[in-house]
Amino acid sequence: MGRIKKFRLFTGSMLVAAALASPVLQAQETAKFALFHDFTKVYTFVADEISQGQRDYVTLINEEGGIKGYKFEALVRDHGNEPQRGIELYNRAREEGVVYYNFFSTPVSNAIVPRALQDKVVLGMPLTGRADAIVGEVFPYVFPMMATYWSQAARILQYIEESEGGLKGKKIAYVHIDSPFGREPIPIVDKLSRQKSFELRTFAYPSPGNEQSAVWSDVRRYRPDHVILWGAGNAQLVSIREAVRNGIDPAKMLSVVWLTETDMKNVGERTAIGIKRAEVVKPGRDHPIIQRILDKVYKAGKGAGPEERVGSSYYNYGVADMVVTFEGVKLALEKFGPPLTSEKLKLGLEMIRDLDTQGFMPPVTITEQDHQGGGYARVSQWDGKAWVPVSDWAAAFQDVVWEQARESAAKFNQTK
């Protein structure tokens, strides 16, 4: 009998060991994030840095022991800003058991939205995609997470109002690339122009924005009190150069988030002293999160790219995406336990309340109704060497933003 018992104990331990090594259990212990980008076509000015920030934060979490027994894997692939290619990558990632997706491309993300809703998988859309996806009841699995372009435009106008003592009678020029991205904030700016009694005129330049001379001649003749710039990449550099050439004071110009340290170097660090931008994440290395990455990822030789990029504005956007996502992961595992699924991650994200990142981001609260996180942004100013905050974090004119979002979301609902 003793020999039989020993044999049973031995075979039982073998089965346990085999189970621990099985692909099924390993899949439960390793959560996969699909962090897909346009590395080759339109978003090349930003993709490498944001991707590096995302991957470095994933590595940081793994180096610090993971979360509740989980380690994490970042799948990084190029969709070339092509919706059909993005859909193919999405289908492949679904088969691989991915729990979080971020395509960082408005055309690709928008193509994925109906599938993500149908498949009940979390689609992150910080700084890209549909602005109306903040409406959680209509887009339950889509998470913008940060201030949308609508909220950024509202914050810029609020800053002008605060600095001028009012907007009434002011002349605002909205200069934008002639694309869906460039036109997106116009309904918000237009509504606010009527509410606040300021004069608004829009000036569109053709994509990709390499030629803007005629537009800026018109802007000069308009003699605006302030100019809002809505472009990205090289188009922003052309806008700044043409504005300066036409005698427009950089201190009168305010940009969407897509203006970074590298852009200032390329346009001339002193050329655009005084220009301002909307900001949703603190730039630079002077923050505990970035210091942890440098200490635990780069000192270990595990960085995803050049160390000199660490702390750039775009790099920090990538880190911020992961900071919010991993908070959702932590809350989901604490509340529901393993295995980590996309449905549990959705619920975890909706449990985030006043996420405190010690100033790296504004406080983030995500609910079942609000997937934007509160819509906070601030304004910073270029001083010739760095971006310096000139306002506090604030959520501006959210009544107007949410009115527009609900109208747009209702139309989406009708087409489903």
ROVO-168696 format. One record per residue (C-alpha): y, x, z. Coordinates in steps of 0.02 Angstrom, whole numbers, plus 32768, in hexadecimal, padded with zeros to 4 digits. Example, Ala and Ser with C-alpha at 12.3 -4.5 7.8 and 13.67 -1.06 7.14 Angstrom:
BEGIN
7F1F82678186 7FCB82AC8165 
***
This chain:
BEGIN
800080008000 8078808E802C 806780DA7F7F 808B80317F2E 8129801A7F97 816580C87F69 814780A57EB1 81A880037EBC 8239805A7F14 823980E37E91 8235806C7DFD 82BC80017E50 832F80967E60 830F80C37DAB 834280147D75 83E3801F7DDC 840B80C87D8D 83EA80827CE0 845B7FED7D02 84E8805E7D3D 84DB80C07C9B 84D080267C2B 855780047BA9 85757F557BEF 85A67F917C9C 860880227C56 866C7FA47BEF 86967F487C91 86D27FEA7CE2 873D80247C51 87C67FAF7C16 880B7FCA7B68 88BE7FB37B30 88E87FA67A77 898D80047A65 89A57FFA79A9 8A4280367950 8A96804F78A8 8A8A810D789D 8AA6811777E0 8B218095779C 8BB5804177F2 8BA8806378AE 8B8C811E789D 8C30814378F7 8BE880FC7997 8B2A80EE798C 8AF9819E79C0 8B6481A17A5D 8B3780F27A98 8A7F81127A78 8A8881B57AD8 8AD7815E7B6D 8A5280D67B6B 89C181517B61 8A0781C57BE5 8A1681367C61 896281027C3D 892D81B57C60 899581B77CFF 893C811C7D42 8893816B7D19 88C582107D6A 88F781B17E07 884B81617E11 885F80C57DA9 887080157DF0 87E97FBD7E55 875E80247E09 87A1801A7D57 87D580A67CE3 883680817C45 882C80B37B8F 88BC80AA7B13 888880857A61 891080C779ED 891080997934 898D808778A6 89AF7FDD7858 8A3C801C77E8 8AA57F817811 8A307F1C77A2 89FD7E7277EB 89557E6B7790 89297F1A77C9 895C7EE97879 88EA7E517873 88597EC0783D 887A7F3678CE 88857EA27943 87DC7E5F790B 878D7F0A7922 87DB7F1D79CF 879C7E717A02 86EB7EAC79DD 870B7F457A49 87387EDA7AE0 87F27F007AEC 884E7EA27B77 89037ECC7B49 89567EDA7A9F 8A007F1E7A6B 8A287F3879B3 8ADF7F6A79CA 8B137F1D7925 8B667E75790E 8B0F7E477869 8A647E7B78A9 8A797E307957 8AB37D8B790E 8A1A7D87789D 89A97DA27934 89FA7D1C79A4 89927C867964 88F17CEB7976 891C7D297A23 893E7C767A5B 889D7C387A0E 88337CC77A52 888A7CC77AFC 88B37D807AFF 89517DD07B45 89CE7E097AC2 8A5D7E747B04 8AFE7E6B7A9E 8B837ECF7AFB 8C1C7EEC7A8B 8BC47EA379F2 8B7A7DFF79B4 8BB07D4D79D2 8C427D357A49 8C087C837A6D 8B647CC87AB4 8BBB7CCC7B5C 8B897C157B6A 8AE47C297BC4 8AAB7B757BB2 8AAC7B867AF4 8A787C3D7AEB 8A027C4F7B81 89B67CF47B4A 8A517D477B00 8AC07DB27B70 8B697DFA7B39 8B777E437BEC 8C297E857BD4 8CD27E417B9C 8CBF7DFF7AEB 8D417E1F7A64 8D8E7D777A91 8DA27DAE7B46 8DE37E597B13 8E697E0C7AA3 8E997D977B32 8EA57E297BAB 8F157E8A7B33 8F8B7DF57B25 8F8B7DDD7BE1 8FBA7E947BF6 904C7E7F7B7D 90827DE37BDB 907C7E407C82 90D77EDA7C42 915E7E767BE6 91767DF07C6A 913B7D6D7BEE 91037D537B3A 917F7CCE7B07 91E07D007A6B 91817DA37A52 91457DD679A5 908E7E0D79A3 903F7E5C790A 8F817E507903 8F457ED6788A 8E8C7ECC7861 8E027EFD77ED 8DD87E6D7778 8D297E4D77BA 8CD87DD07834 8CF57E4F78C0 8DAC7E627893 8DCA7DA87884 8D667D76791E 8DF27D7679A2 8E707D1B7933 8E4A7C6B7977 8E667CA97A29 8F067D0579FF 8F447C70799A 8F237BF47A28 8F7C7C647AA3 90107C797A2D 902A7BBD7A33 900E7BB27AEF 907E7C457B18 91017C297A90 90F87CD37A3E 91007CF57984 905D7D307936 90427D7B788C 8F9C7DC0784E 8F8B7E5377D6 8EE17E727785 8EAE7F13772D 8E127F1E76BE 8D717F687700 8D467FF67720 8DFD8013774B 8E1F80B876F4 8EB98072769C 8F3980177708 8FE3805476C9 901C7FAC7682 8FEC7F4F7721 904E7FC47791 90E87FB87723 90DF7EFC7742 90C97F1877FD 91627F897801 91CB7F0477AC 918D7E827828 91D27EEC78B9 91557EB3793D 916D7ECA79F8 90B47EF77A07 90257F1C7991 8F6F7EF279B4 8EF47F617955 8E4A7F18792C 8DDF7F9578D0 8D5C801978F1 8D2B80C878BC 8D95811C7837 8DF7807B7818 8E47808F78C3 8E808140789B 8ECD810677F8 8F2780797854 8F7380F078D4 8FAB816E7851 8FF880E877E3 904D80957878 909B813978B0 90CD816377FD 912880BB77F6 918880E17894 9127806F790A 912480AF79BC 906F80CD79F8 90A280867AA1 90B37FDD7A4B 8FFF7FE37A09 8F687F9E7A65 8EB57FAD7A24 8E0C7F5C7A3A 8D8E7FCB7A97 8D64802E79F9 8DD980BE7A16 8D9681587A6D 8DBB820C7A9D 8D75824F79F9 8DE581D87997 8E7D821D79F2 8E4B82CF79C8 8E3282A17912 8ED982487903 8F3282CE796A 8F3082C77A28 8FEE82C47A34 900B8256799C 8FD681B779F3 901281D67AA5 9035812D7AF3 8FB980C67A8E 8F51804D7AF7 8EA580017AEB 8E3A7F7C7B3E 8DB87FCC7BAE 8D177F857BF6 8CCA80247C3F 8D1880BA7C95 8D1581557C24 8CF882077C5F 8C7F82637CD1 8CD982437D74 8C6181C07DB2 8BC181C37E1B 8B5881737D90 8B8781F87D11 8B7182827D93 8AC182437DB6 8A9A824E7CFC 8ADD83007CF3 8A7E83367D8F 89D782E17D71 89CB82D47CB5 8A2C83647C67 8A0283E77CEA 894C83BA7CCC 896383D47C10 893C831E7BE9 89E082E57B9B 89D8827B7AFE 8A6582D97AA6 8AEF835B7ABA 8B2B836A7B6D 8BE083737B34 8BD782BA7B04 8BAD82857BB5 8C3F82207BFA 8C8F81F27B54 8CC7813E7B46 8C3D810E7ACD 8BB8816B7B31 8BEE810D7BCD 8BE180667B70 8B29808D7B54 8B1180B97C0A 8B6880177C40 8AF27FAE7BD5 8A5F7FFB7C32 8AB27FED7CDE 8ABD7F307CCB 8A117F207C7C 89BB7F857D05 8A127F1D7D8A 89C17E867D38 891A7EE17D38 89287F0C7DF0 89567E5A7E22 88CC7E117DB6 88447E807E02 88847E637EB2 88837DA77E9B 87ED7D897E2A 87857E287E34 87237E777DA6 86FE7E6D7D19 87AF7E7F7CD4 87C87E037C46 885E7DD57BDE 88657D2A7C30 886B7D7A7CDD 88F07DF57CA0 895A7D617C65 89527D147D12 89767DBD7D62 8A127DD57CF9 8A4D7D277D2A 8A3F7D597DE1 8ABF7DE67DD4 8B507DC67E49 8BE87E377E58 8B897ED17E1E 8BE77F627E6E 8BE580017E06 8C6D80587E6B 8CEC80427DE0 8C7F80757D4D 8C8C7FC17D11 8CE77F287D51 8C807EB97DC6 8BF77E617D63 8BB87DB37D8B 8B3E7D607D14 8B047CAD7D2D 8A9B7C317CCE 8B3E7BEE7C84 8BA27C907C6C 8B4C7D1E7C10 8BED7D817BF7 8BF07DC37CA8 8C9F7D847CCF 8D017DC57C39 8D5E7E4F7C95 8DBA7ED97C3B 8E4E7F4C7C5A 8ECC7FAA7BF1 8ED680677BEB 8F5480DB7B97 8F3F81807B3D 8FA782097B92 8F8082937B15 8EE382CE7B6F 8E8982377BB7 8E87817A7BC8 8EE481467C66 8ED680947CAB 8F7C80367CAC 8F367F927CEC 8EB17F4F7D61 8E0F7EFC7D2B 8E337E457D07 8DEB7DB17CA9 8E777D697C3F 8E917CB87BFD 8DDA7C8D7C15 8E007BD37C03 8E307BF57B4D 8D9D7C6A7B32 8D1F7BED7B76 8D6A7B5B7B16 8D527BBE7A75 8CA37BF67AAA 8C677B467AD0 8CAC7B027A2C 8C547B8B79CB 8BB27B7D7A2F 8BAE7AC17A11 8BB57AE07955 8B257B5C7966 8AC27ADA79C5 8ADA7A5D793A 8A927AD478B7 89F47AFE7917 
***
